[in-house]
Amino acid sequence: MSKFMLGTHPFLLGFDQLERLVERTAKTGNEGYPPYNIEKSTPNSYRITLAVAGFGEDDLSITIEDSQLVVKGRHSADTSERVFLHRGIAARQFQRTFVLADGVEVGSAIMENGLLHIDLNRASPETIVKTIKITKRTIR
């Protein structure tokens, strides 16, 4: 059985970028840490909320790489001599990736009560109507 390729279907011309996007999304890890929510705030805005208990603002980085929102968490070295009787708060580093559609921009990032909120905004697309002139070709 052959793999279905978007670019090979006669009605889907120029969708190879979409195919690469689907493949890239499938490759991003589906690990469960840290847990997150994605909510639609308005028709053109979204909010990603990650549960990052135990991380400070200096332990987190948010970047955009090749149309992907990348959130990384890395704990700074704990130099104290604390002895844990039980350690239930995860202290491991993580990387969480979200693929952004064209026109989606990161608005702001807010840390609140152990939750990292990242607001995304999508510009309303303008309707563009373009008329193509038909020329008459004479046969010689």
C-alpha positions in Angstrom: 0.0 0.0 0.0 1.4 3.4 -1.0 1.4 6.5 1.2 -1.1 9.1 0.2 0.7 12.3 -0.9 -1.2 15.6 -1.0 1.0 16.9 -3.8 0.1 13.9 -6.1 -3.6 14.4 -6.1 -4.7 16.3 -9.2 -7.1 18.7 -7.3 -4.6 19.6 -4.6 -2.0 21.6 -6.5 0.6 23.4 -4.4 -0.3 21.8 -1.1 3.2 20.3 -0.5 3.8 22.8 2.3 0.7 21.5 4.0 2.0 17.9 3.7 5.3 18.9 5.3 3.3 20.6 8.1 1.3 17.5 8.8 4.5 15.4 8.8 6.3 17.8 11.1 3.3 17.9 13.5 3.2 14.1 13.6 7.0 14.1 14.5 6.5 16.4 17.5 6.5 14.3 20.7 3.3 13.4 22.3 4.8 13.3 25.8 2.4 14.4 28.5 4.7 16.8 30.3 3.9 19.5 31.0 0.1 19.3 30.6 -1.5 22.1 28.7 -4.8 23.6 27.5 -5.6 25.4 24.3 -8.7 27.6 24.4 -10.3 29.9 21.8 -10.7 33.3 23.4 -12.3 35.1 20.4 -12.9 34.0 16.8 -9.3 35.2 16.0 -7.4 34.6 19.3 -6.3 31.6 21.2 -4.6 31.0 24.6 -2.2 28.1 25.4 -1.9 27.4 29.1 0.9 25.2 30.3 1.1 23.9 33.9 4.7 24.7 34.9 4.6 24.4 38.7 8.1 24.8 40.2 9.5 26.8 37.2 10.3 30.5 37.4 10.3 33.0 34.6 14.1 32.6 34.3 13.7 28.8 33.9 11.4 29.1 30.8 12.1 30.2 27.2 9.6 30.8 24.4 10.8 31.0 20.8 9.4 30.8 17.3 11.4 28.6 15.0 10.2 27.9 11.5 6.5 28.5 12.2 6.6 26.5 15.4 6.1 27.9 18.9 8.7 26.2 21.1 8.4 26.4 24.9 11.4 25.0 26.9 11.8 24.6 30.6 15.0 24.0 32.4 15.5 24.2 36.1 18.5 26.2 37.3 21.0 24.2 39.3 19.7 23.7 42.9 22.7 24.4 45.1 20.9 24.0 48.4 21.3 21.0 50.5 17.6 20.1 50.9 16.6 16.6 51.8 13.3 15.5 50.3 11.2 13.0 52.1 8.9 13.0 49.1 9.4 14.7 45.8 6.2 14.9 43.8 6.7 18.1 41.9 8.4 17.4 38.6 11.8 19.0 38.2 12.7 17.7 34.8 13.4 19.8 31.7 10.9 19.8 28.9 10.3 21.1 25.4 6.8 21.5 24.1 6.2 22.5 20.4 3.1 23.9 18.8 2.9 24.3 15.0 1.5 27.8 14.1 -0.7 28.4 11.0 0.2 31.2 8.6 -0.9 34.6 10.0 -0.9 33.5 13.7 1.3 35.6 15.9 2.3 35.4 19.5 0.8 38.3 21.5 2.1 37.9 25.0 3.2 35.4 27.7 2.1 35.7 31.3 3.2 33.6 34.3 0.4 33.3 36.9 0.1 30.9 39.9 2.3 28.2 38.3 0.6 28.5 34.9 2.2 29.9 31.8 -0.4 31.6 29.5 0.6 32.3 25.9 -1.8 34.4 23.9 -2.0 34.0 20.1 -3.7 36.3 17.6 -4.7 35.6 14.0 -5.1 38.5 11.7 -8.4 38.5 9.8 -7.7 37.5 6.2 -8.7 40.1 3.6 -10.8 38.9 0.8 -8.9 39.3 -2.4 -10.7 39.0 -5.8 -8.4 39.0 -8.8 -9.8 39.0 -12.3 -7.7 37.2 -14.9 -7.9 38.7 -18.4 -8.6 36.3 -21.2 -6.7 37.1 -24.4 -7.7 35.9 -27.8 -5.0 34.0 -29.6 -5.1 34.0 -33.4 -4.2 30.9 -35.3 -2.0 31.4 -38.3 
